[in-house]
Amino acid sequence: MTNATGNPQESRSGQRFKSVISNPSYRRLWGIGIASTTMRWMETVALGIFVFELTGSPFWVAVVGFLRMIPMLLLGPTIGLISDRVNRRILMGSTLGTLSAVYVVMFVLVVSGKIELWHICVGATLAGVMWATDFPVRRAMIGDAVGSEGISTAIGIDMASSNFSRVIGPLGAGAFLATLGVEAAYMTGAILFAIGSVLAFSLPHVERSSVRRESAGYFANLSEGLKHVKADQIIVVTLLITIVMNIFGFPYQHMVPVIGAETLKVGPLLIGILLATEGLGATTGSLVIALKARPGGYTKIYSIGSVLFLMAILGFSLSPNFWMALPILLVGGFSMSGFATMQSIIVITSTPTEIRGRVLGVLAASIGTGPLGALLVGGLAVWWGASNAVTAIAIAGLGLTILSLLIWPSYMRQAVTSGLSKTSVAGENE
């Protein structure tokens, strides 16, 4: 059957979109993602500006970023294993509820005038624990909810809304710091995470065979996920590029408040607009991917998006003024959506359902290498200045990404098969 335009592809895209949106479990998971990512980006900007004003040091800004991301590196595989064996609904709801309480405490400390740098560091670390649950828990639940047919649409919609949160969050942070102060950001976080917790506990419980199955133990289960990763060339290259992007790409975001203040000479509101513009580009790109992406093009979109994003970061670091930086970050956000959206889709669709949490935990650990990049860019910023530091990491990331694609030239031409039907991938890419 075709639609009015006679294009069966567009008809199937529309059907997938309606099917995903009408799924009540997916809508709850989608809402949780919107609430948590809005706060994530609000906190990125708010704490970056607040810590820089408090210490005058770009290194401490980077340290706070390091602490927000280190739990993903340390805990990602463990959380992935746990999520394959317990009720994910309870795990997610408890984590979000705890984080809401933490933000209430941070709000009280700011309002009472007792907030200190170590309080911010502890709060950032606890927030990082929540981010560490997103890939192995919430995104695994999205895969369970919509199945292989709807996964690219579901993740594309989720990434589009998450990226739109990158518009709202930085704008909100800039507005709060220019008017009410950082305490408004903390209270907003407490409310958003409380909403997310309610949504998580309202999800239906889904029994999975991997939950009921007796297992050989922690290390045997973790080894099973790692064995699958090593046997699949698509996942290996995807994780390598993920590590490069998180060490040499995304840490630039920690320096945006510093570059905005020192190089571009703008205040908190315009700094928020800078990152919001990147989010606007990412939102647009994610929507295009949600409607148009096909399995045969997943790795190509991922690769090209990664390269173009790193080129945009390089251009941003060399921008002499705010108005030149703005369109560069718009293009950068659009390109970044290719990387960020395809990253989860490639891993989910390449992994059997029963070990999906564990493999997504390995992905979370790869993303968790970002703290190393945060410390790297922070140290370079102290030595060379923030703009030069971002230039250096962007060039390094660009070189390593292109090198990876040259070593595995077949990667961009490979089609991703469904993990729902895949039982073994060993040797299929040799």
C-alpha positions, 0 to 999 in steps of 0.5 A, spaced: 500 500 500 502 507 498 500 513 501 497 519 497 504 521 494 505 513 492 511 512 496 511 506 500 517 508 504 513 514 507 507 510 508 511 505 512 515 511 516 508 514 518 506 507 520 512 506 525 512 513 527 504 512 529 506 505 532 511 508 537 508 514 539 501 510 541 505 505 545 504 507 553 510 504 555 514 508 550 511 514 552 513 514 559 520 512 557 520 518 553 518 523 558 523 520 563 528 522 558 525 529 556 525 530 564 532 528 565 536 530 559 533 537 560 536 537 567 543 535 565 544 540 560 541 545 565 546 543 570 552 543 565 551 550 563 549 552 570 555 549 574 560 551 569 558 558 570 557 558 577 564 554 578 568 558 574 565 565 578 566 561 584 574 559 583 576 563 577 579 556 574 577 553 568 580 546 571 575 546 576 570 547 571 573 541 568 573 537 574 566 538 576 565 535 569 569 529 570 565 528 576 559 528 573 561 523 568 566 518 571 560 514 574 559 512 567 566 509 566 566 505 573 559 503 573 556 502 566 558 495 565 555 493 572 549 497 572 548 494 565 549 487 568 544 488 574 539 491 569 539 484 565 537 481 572 532 485 576 526 489 575 528 495 571 522 499 572 524 499 580 531 500 578 530 507 574 524 509 579 529 509 585 535 512 582 531 518 579 527 519 586 534 519 590 537 524 585 531 528 586 532 528 594 539 530 592 537 536 588 533 538 594 539 538 599 543 542 594 538 547 593 537 548 601 545 549 601 545 554 596 539 558 599 542 558 606 549 560 603 553 554 606 554 551 599 562 550 598 565 547 592 566 540 595 558 540 596 558 541 588 563 536 587 559 531 591 552 533 587 555 532 581 558 525 582 551 523 584 548 526 578 553 522 574 550 515 577 543 517 574 546 518 567 550 512 568 543 508 568 540 511 562 544 507 556 543 500 560 537 501 563 532 506 560 534 505 552 534 497 553 527 498 556 525 502 549 528 496 545 524 492 549 518 496 548 518 497 541 522 491 538 526 491 532 521 494 527 520 501 531 527 502 534 530 507 529 524 511 530 523 510 537 531 512 538 530 518 533 524 521 537 527 520 543 534 523 541 530 529 538 526 530 544 533 530 548 536 534 543 531 539 544 532 539 551 539 541 550 535 548 547 531 548 553 536 546 559 542 551 557 537 557 556 534 556 562 540 555 566 543 562 563 536 565 565 536 563 572 544 565 573 542 572 570 536 573 575 534 568 580 541 564 581 543 557 581 538 555 586 533 555 581 536 550 577 537 545 583 530 546 585 528 545 577 532 539 577 528 536 584 522 537 580 524 534 574 527 528 577 521 527 581 516 527 575 521 522 572 521 517 578 513 517 578 513 515 570 518 510 572 514 507 577 508 507 573 511 503 567 508 496 567 513 490 569 515 486 564 518 479 565 524 477 561 527 470 560 534 473 562 531 475 569 528 469 571 534 465 568 539 463 574 546 465 572 553 463 573 555 469 577 557 477 576 564 476 572 561 470 567 555 474 566 559 480 564 564 476 560 558 474 556 557 481 554 564 483 552 564 476 548 559 479 544 562 486 543 569 483 541 565 478 536 562 483 532 566 488 528 560 493 527 560 494 535 567 494 536 568 500 531 562 503 534 565 503 541 572 505 538 569 512 535 565 513 541 571 513 545 574 518 541 568 522 541 568 522 548 575 524 550 576 529 544 569 531 542 564 532 547 569 535 553 569 542 549 562 543 552 565 544 559 569 550 556 563 553 552 562 557 559 570 559 559 570 561 552 564 565 552 566 569 558 574 570 556 574 569 548 567 571 546 566 576 551 558 574 553 554 573 559 551 567 562 544 568 557 548 568 551 553 562 553 546 559 554 544 561 547 550 558 544 549 551 547 542 552 546 543 553 538 547 546 538 541 543 541 537 546 536 541 543 530 541 536 534 534 536 534 533 538 527 538 532 525 534 527 530 528 528 527 530 527 520 534 521 522 527 518 526 523 519 519 529 517 514 534 512 517 534 505 514 539 499 517 543 499 511 545 507 512 546 506 520 554 506 520 554 511 514 550 516 518 554 515 524 561 516 521 559 522 517 556 525 523 562 524 527 567 527 522 563 533 521 561 534 529 569 534 530 570 539 524 565 544 527 568 544 534 574 546 531 571 551 527 568 554 534 574 554 537 577 558 532 571 563 532 573 570 534 566 572 536 559 570 538 556 571 531 561 567 528 560 561 533 553 561 533 552 558 526 558 553 527 554 550 533 548 550 529 551 545 524 555 542 529 549 540 533 546 537 526 552 533 525 552 530 532 545 528 532 548 523 526 553 520 531 548 520 538 542 517 535 545 512 531 550 510 537 544 507 541 541 504 534 547 500 532 548 497 539 541 495 540 539 492 533 546 488 533 545 485 540 540 479 542 535 481 547 537 477 553 544 480 553 542 487 551 543 491 558 550 488 558 552 490 551 549 497 553 553 497 559 559 496 555 557 502 551 556 506 557 563 505 559 565 507 553 561 514 553 564 514 560 571 515 558 569 522 557 572 524 564 579 523 561 577 528 556 574 533 561 581 533 565 585 533 559 581 539 556 581 542 563 589 541 564 590 544 557 586 550 558 590 552 564 596 551 560 594 554 553 587 557 554 580 554 553 580 556 546 587 553 544 585 547 548 579 545 544 582 546 538 587 541 540 582 536 542 578 537 536 584 536 531 586 529 535 579 527 535 578 528 527 585 525 526 583 518 530 576 518 527 578 518 520 584 513 522 579 508 525 575 509 518 581 508 514 583 501 518 576 499 517 573 501 510 568 496 510 564 499 516 561 505 513 558 500 508 555 495 513 548 493 514 546 492 521 542 486 523 536 485 528 539 483 535 532 480 536 533 474 531 541 474 532 544 468 536 551 469 534 555 474 531 562 470 531 566 471 525 560 474 521 564 480 519 571 476 518 
